[in-house]
């Protein structure tokens, strides 16, 4: 679960970062910090370029854009992201309802120890929902376990799966990187018609194909990767591509 922070007070920013790192180190290694800034414009740019699952936002920022404005932009792009507000003023809570931002939590800046406790509790709630989300929304998300870490990946970000050189493992190639996990391509049949087994070792996302060379039996994906086509799969692939783009 990737967390982004926007807090303009350096003291509280460090407190939030330390709280997240401590919780991640001892309780949930799947949590990482994707962005930490005091500039709303930086966070707004990062959220368009990276997959961010949880946001911790100070409401009152030293900027013409406040935390509520950021949250509205987040909701326009990702209705399901977790938003945690942190503020000095408890009366801002009513504004989060007025703006219909569906915040996961609202933390009032109190003592350092209380803030750390509140952040930990909020992260725990967010991570519980994150794990549940990946298993109950399999038509849109793919969840993998890498060691002690759990990661949810949008199906629309996946280019292809490939049998790994290590026995009983599969490599997943997606927009943000490549990950290896235990499993087989056969176990991924449930992913549906957007994915096609073009070779015994490759399962490709049809809508991420950039080019197909049937003569050379080669697929070029949008990220530039090449995937082979088994001879016996040519006709089925032609039919699958036609159905996918019809």
KAZI-V490380 format. One record per residue. N is the residue number from 1. PHI is phi in radians with two decimals (none if undefined). OMEGA is omega in radians with two decimals (* if undefined). D_LAST is the distance of its C-alpha to the last C-alpha in Angstrom with 1 decimal. Layout:
n=N phi=PHI omega=OMEGA d_last=D_LAST
n=N phi=PHI omega=OMEGA d_last=D_LAST
This chain:
n=1 phi=none omega=-3.08 d_last=35.4
n=2 phi=-1.65 omega=-3.05 d_last=35.7
n=3 phi=-1.95 omega=3.05 d_last=38.1
n=4 phi=-2.04 omega=-3.09 d_last=38.7
n=5 phi=-2.18 omega=2.97 d_last=42.1
n=6 phi=-2.27 omega=-3.10 d_last=43.2
n=7 phi=-2.56 omega=-3.05 d_last=47.0
n=8 phi=-1.61 omega=3.08 d_last=49.4
n=9 phi=-1.65 omega=-3.04 d_last=52.6
n=10 phi=-1.07 omega=3.13 d_last=53.2
n=11 phi=-1.12 omega=-3.12 d_last=55.2
n=12 phi=-1.25 omega=3.10 d_last=52.6
n=13 phi=-1.06 omega=3.12 d_last=49.8
n=14 phi=-1.14 omega=3.14 d_last=51.8
n=15 phi=-1.10 omega=3.12 d_last=52.5
n=16 phi=-1.15 omega=-3.14 d_last=48.8
n=17 phi=-1.06 omega=3.14 d_last=47.9
n=18 phi=-1.09 omega=3.14 d_last=50.8
n=19 phi=-1.11 omega=3.13 d_last=49.9
n=20 phi=-1.14 omega=-3.12 d_last=46.3
n=21 phi=-1.12 omega=3.12 d_last=47.5
n=22 phi=-1.14 omega=3.13 d_last=50.1
n=23 phi=-1.15 omega=3.13 d_last=47.8
n=24 phi=-1.13 omega=-3.09 d_last=45.2
n=25 phi=-1.13 omega=-3.01 d_last=48.0
n=26 phi=-1.79 omega=-3.02 d_last=49.7
n=27 phi=-2.12 omega=-2.99 d_last=47.1
n=28 phi=-2.53 omega=-3.13 d_last=43.4
n=29 phi=-1.11 omega=3.11 d_last=42.7
n=30 phi=-1.27 omega=-3.11 d_last=39.0
n=31 phi=-1.57 omega=3.09 d_last=39.8
n=32 phi=-2.44 omega=3.14 d_last=40.0
n=33 phi=-1.64 omega=-3.12 d_last=40.6
n=34 phi=-1.53 omega=-3.08 d_last=37.7
n=35 phi=-2.80 omega=3.05 d_last=39.5
n=36 phi=-2.45 omega=-3.03 d_last=42.9
n=37 phi=-2.63 omega=3.01 d_last=44.0
n=38 phi=-1.88 omega=-3.10 d_last=46.2
n=39 phi=-1.93 omega=3.11 d_last=43.9
n=40 phi=-0.96 omega=-3.10 d_last=41.2
n=41 phi=-1.09 omega=3.12 d_last=39.4
n=42 phi=-1.18 omega=3.13 d_last=39.2
n=43 phi=-1.11 omega=3.14 d_last=37.7
n=44 phi=-1.09 omega=3.09 d_last=35.2
n=45 phi=-1.26 omega=-3.11 d_last=34.1
n=46 phi=-1.11 omega=-3.09 d_last=34.1
n=47 phi=-1.17 omega=3.09 d_last=31.9
n=48 phi=-1.45 omega=-3.06 d_last=29.1
n=49 phi=-1.78 omega=-3.07 d_last=29.5
n=50 phi=-2.18 omega=2.99 d_last=30.3
n=51 phi=-1.46 omega=3.13 d_last=29.3
n=52 phi=-2.10 omega=-3.03 d_last=32.3
n=53 phi=-1.79 omega=-3.06 d_last=32.8
n=54 phi=-2.53 omega=-3.12 d_last=36.2
n=55 phi=-2.13 omega=2.99 d_last=38.1
n=56 phi=-1.99 omega=-2.98 d_last=41.9
n=57 phi=-2.14 omega=2.94 d_last=42.8
n=58 phi=-1.31 omega=-3.09 d_last=46.2
n=59 phi=-1.33 omega=-3.11 d_last=46.2
n=60 phi=-1.67 omega=-3.11 d_last=48.9
n=61 phi=-2.01 omega=3.13 d_last=48.1
n=62 phi=-1.39 omega=-3.03 d_last=50.2
n=63 phi=-2.82 omega=3.05 d_last=47.4
n=64 phi=-1.24 omega=3.08 d_last=46.1
n=65 phi=-1.83 omega=3.14 d_last=43.1
n=66 phi=-1.81 omega=-3.09 d_last=44.1
n=67 phi=-1.10 omega=3.11 d_last=42.6
n=68 phi=-1.18 omega=3.09 d_last=41.3
n=69 phi=-1.10 omega=3.12 d_last=39.4
n=70 phi=-1.08 omega=-3.12 d_last=37.9
n=71 phi=-1.07 omega=3.10 d_last=36.9
n=72 phi=-1.09 omega=3.11 d_last=35.1
n=73 phi=-1.14 omega=3.09 d_last=33.1
n=74 phi=-1.09 omega=-3.11 d_last=32.3
n=75 phi=-1.11 omega=3.10 d_last=31.2
n=76 phi=-1.16 omega=-3.12 d_last=28.8
n=77 phi=-1.57 omega=-3.04 d_last=27.1
n=78 phi=-2.48 omega=-3.11 d_last=27.7
n=79 phi=-1.14 omega=-3.03 d_last=28.8
n=80 phi=-1.80 omega=3.14 d_last=29.7
n=81 phi=-1.13 omega=3.09 d_last=31.9
n=82 phi=-1.48 omega=3.12 d_last=35.6
n=83 phi=-2.10 omega=3.10 d_last=38.0
n=84 phi=-2.09 omega=3.11 d_last=41.8
n=85 phi=-1.63 omega=3.02 d_last=44.2
n=86 phi=-2.31 omega=-3.03 d_last=47.6
n=87 phi=-2.70 omega=3.07 d_last=50.2
n=88 phi=-1.46 omega=-2.99 d_last=53.9
n=89 phi=-1.96 omega=-3.10 d_last=53.8
n=90 phi=-1.15 omega=-3.08 d_last=53.1
n=91 phi=-1.22 omega=3.07 d_last=52.7
n=92 phi=-1.24 omega=-3.11 d_last=49.3
n=93 phi=-0.97 omega=-3.11 d_last=47.9
n=94 phi=-1.12 omega=3.14 d_last=47.6
n=95 phi=-1.17 omega=-3.14 d_last=45.6
n=96 phi=-1.13 omega=3.08 d_last=42.8
n=97 phi=-1.32 omega=-3.14 d_last=42.5
n=98 phi=-1.05 omega=-3.13 d_last=42.7
n=99 phi=-1.41 omega=3.14 d_last=39.8
n=100 phi=0.96 omega=-3.05 d_last=37.8
n=101 phi=-1.68 omega=3.09 d_last=37.1
n=102 phi=0.86 omega=3.14 d_last=37.3
n=103 phi=-1.23 omega=3.11 d_last=39.5
n=104 phi=-1.31 omega=-3.12 d_last=40.1
n=105 phi=-2.71 omega=-3.12 d_last=43.8
n=106 phi=-2.39 omega=-3.04 d_last=46.4
n=107 phi=-1.90 omega=3.09 d_last=49.1
n=108 phi=-1.62 omega=-3.14 d_last=52.3
n=109 phi=-1.16 omega=-3.10 d_last=54.2
n=110 phi=-2.19 omega=3.06 d_last=57.3
n=111 phi=-1.25 omega=-3.12 d_last=59.2
n=112 phi=-1.01 omega=-3.10 d_last=57.6
n=113 phi=-1.14 omega=-3.14 d_last=57.8
n=114 phi=-1.20 omega=3.12 d_last=56.2
n=115 phi=-1.09 omega=3.12 d_last=53.3
n=116 phi=-1.07 omega=3.10 d_last=52.7
n=117 phi=-1.12 omega=-3.12 d_last=52.8
n=118 phi=-1.13 omega=3.12 d_last=50.4
n=119 phi=-1.14 omega=3.12 d_last=47.9
n=120 phi=-1.07 omega=3.13 d_last=48.1
n=121 phi=-1.10 omega=-3.14 d_last=47.6
n=122 phi=-1.16 omega=3.11 d_last=44.6
n=123 phi=-1.11 omega=3.13 d_last=43.0
n=124 phi=-1.08 omega=3.12 d_last=43.6
n=125 phi=-1.14 omega=-3.14 d_last=41.9
n=126 phi=-1.13 omega=-3.10 d_last=38.9
n=127 phi=-1.23 omega=3.07 d_last=38.6
n=128 phi=-1.07 omega=3.11 d_last=38.9
n=129 phi=-1.16 omega=3.13 d_last=35.9
n=130 phi=-1.07 omega=3.13 d_last=34.0
n=131 phi=-1.15 omega=-3.14 d_last=34.6
n=132 phi=-1.14 omega=-3.09 d_last=33.7
n=133 phi=-1.07 omega=-3.10 d_last=30.5
n=134 phi=-1.20 omega=-3.11 d_last=29.1
n=135 phi=-1.67 omega=-3.10 d_last=29.9
n=136 phi=-1.80 omega=3.13 d_last=28.8
n=137 phi=-2.19 omega=-3.04 d_last=25.4
n=138 phi=-1.25 omega=3.08 d_last=23.9
n=139 phi=-1.37 omega=-3.14 d_last=20.3
n=140 phi=-2.21 omega=-3.06 d_last=20.7
n=141 phi=-2.28 omega=3.08 d_last=23.6
n=142 phi=-2.12 omega=-3.10 d_last=25.1
n=143 phi=-1.89 omega=3.08 d_last=28.9
n=144 phi=-2.21 omega=3.07 d_last=31.1
n=145 phi=-2.01 omega=3.13 d_last=34.9
n=146 phi=-2.05 omega=-3.04 d_last=36.5
n=147 phi=1.11 omega=3.11 d_last=40.2
n=148 phi=-1.66 omega=-3.08 d_last=41.3
n=149 phi=-1.72 omega=3.06 d_last=38.4
n=150 phi=-2.02 omega=-3.11 d_last=35.4
n=151 phi=-2.34 omega=3.03 d_last=32.3
n=152 phi=-1.74 omega=-3.12 d_last=29.1
n=153 phi=-2.19 omega=3.11 d_last=26.0
n=154 phi=-1.13 omega=3.13 d_last=22.9
n=155 phi=-1.03 omega=-3.13 d_last=19.9
n=156 phi=-1.21 omega=3.12 d_last=18.1
n=157 phi=-1.63 omega=-3.05 d_last=21.1
n=158 phi=-1.51 omega=3.06 d_last=20.9
n=159 phi=-1.59 omega=-3.13 d_last=20.1
n=160 phi=-2.90 omega=3.01 d_last=21.2
n=161 phi=-1.94 omega=-3.12 d_last=24.0
n=162 phi=-2.43 omega=3.05 d_last=26.6
n=163 phi=-1.08 omega=-3.10 d_last=29.6
n=164 phi=-1.37 omega=3.10 d_last=32.6
n=165 phi=-1.20 omega=3.08 d_last=35.7
n=166 phi=-1.36 omega=-3.09 d_last=37.7
n=167 phi=-0.98 omega=3.04 d_last=37.7
n=168 phi=1.16 omega=3.12 d_last=35.7
n=169 phi=-2.23 omega=3.13 d_last=33.8
n=170 phi=-2.17 omega=3.04 d_last=30.3
n=171 phi=-1.80 omega=3.12 d_last=29.4
n=172 phi=-1.90 omega=3.12 d_last=26.8
n=173 phi=-1.91 omega=-3.11 d_last=25.6
n=174 phi=-2.39 omega=-3.01 d_last=24.4
n=175 phi=-0.97 omega=-3.04 d_last=24.7
n=176 phi=-1.74 omega=3.12 d_last=28.4
n=177 phi=2.68 omega=-3.13 d_last=29.6
n=178 phi=-2.25 omega=-3.09 d_last=29.9
n=179 phi=-2.32 omega=3.13 d_last=31.4
n=180 phi=-2.00 omega=-3.12 d_last=32.8
n=181 phi=-2.56 omega=3.14 d_last=33.3
n=182 phi=-1.33 omega=3.13 d_last=34.4
n=183 phi=2.76 omega=3.08 d_last=31.9
n=184 phi=-2.35 omega=3.10 d_last=29.8
n=185 phi=-1.14 omega=3.13 d_last=26.1
n=186 phi=-1.04 omega=-3.12 d_last=26.4
n=187 phi=-1.24 omega=-3.09 d_last=27.2
n=188 phi=-1.75 omega=-3.14 d_last=23.9
n=189 phi=-1.02 omega=-3.08 d_last=21.8
n=190 phi=-1.22 omega=-3.06 d_last=21.6
n=191 phi=-1.15 omega=3.00 d_last=19.4
n=192 phi=1.79 omega=-2.97 d_last=16.3
n=193 phi=-1.26 omega=3.12 d_last=12.9
n=194 phi=-1.30 omega=-3.14 d_last=12.5
n=195 phi=-1.98 omega=-3.05 d_last=15.5
n=196 phi=-2.29 omega=3.11 d_last=16.0
n=197 phi=-1.47 omega=-3.07 d_last=19.5
n=198 phi=-1.46 omega=-3.07 d_last=19.5
n=199 phi=-2.78 omega=-3.12 d_last=23.3
n=200 phi=-1.04 omega=-3.09 d_last=26.1
n=201 phi=-1.93 omega=-3.06 d_last=26.9
n=202 phi=-2.40 omega=3.02 d_last=23.5
n=203 phi=-2.18 omega=-3.01 d_last=20.7
n=204 phi=-1.87 omega=3.03 d_last=18.1
n=205 phi=-1.50 omega=-3.04 d_last=15.7
n=206 phi=-1.00 omega=-3.08 d_last=12.3
n=207 phi=-1.43 omega=3.06 d_last=11.7
n=208 phi=-1.89 omega=3.12 d_last=15.2
n=209 phi=-1.42 omega=3.11 d_last=14.9
n=210 phi=-1.61 omega=-3.05 d_last=16.3
n=211 phi=-2.73 omega=3.07 d_last=16.8
n=212 phi=-2.23 omega=3.07 d_last=16.8
n=213 phi=-1.97 omega=-3.09 d_last=19.9
n=214 phi=-1.23 omega=3.13 d_last=19.7
n=215 phi=-1.13 omega=3.12 d_last=23.2
n=216 phi=-1.59 omega=-3.12 d_last=24.7
n=217 phi=0.93 omega=-3.06 d_last=22.6
n=218 phi=-2.53 omega=3.06 d_last=22.0
n=219 phi=-1.93 omega=3.03 d_last=19.4
n=220 phi=-1.89 omega=-3.14 d_last=20.2
n=221 phi=-1.50 omega=-3.11 d_last=19.3
n=222 phi=-1.09 omega=3.13 d_last=19.5
n=223 phi=-1.55 omega=3.10 d_last=23.1
n=224 phi=1.61 omega=-3.14 d_last=24.1
n=225 phi=-1.26 omega=3.11 d_last=24.5
n=226 phi=-1.90 omega=3.10 d_last=24.1
n=227 phi=-2.19 omega=-3.12 d_last=22.9
n=228 phi=-1.32 omega=3.06 d_last=23.7
n=229 phi=-2.04 omega=3.06 d_last=21.6
n=230 phi=-1.21 omega=-3.10 d_last=23.6
n=231 phi=-0.96 omega=-3.08 d_last=23.9
n=232 phi=-1.25 omega=-3.11 d_last=23.0
n=233 phi=-1.72 omega=-3.03 d_last=19.7
n=234 phi=-1.04 omega=-3.11 d_last=18.3
n=235 phi=-1.08 omega=-3.14 d_last=16.6
n=236 phi=-1.13 omega=3.12 d_last=15.3
n=237 phi=-1.18 omega=3.11 d_last=14.0
n=238 phi=-1.03 omega=3.13 d_last=12.1
n=239 phi=-1.19 omega=-3.12 d_last=10.5
n=240 phi=-1.15 omega=3.12 d_last=9.9
n=241 phi=-1.15 omega=3.12 d_last=8.4
n=242 phi=-1.10 omega=3.13 d_last=5.9
n=243 phi=-1.20 omega=-3.09 d_last=5.2
n=244 phi=-1.17 omega=-3.06 d_last=5.8
n=245 phi=-1.86 omega=3.13 d_last=3.8
n=246 phi=-1.42 omega=* d_last=0.0
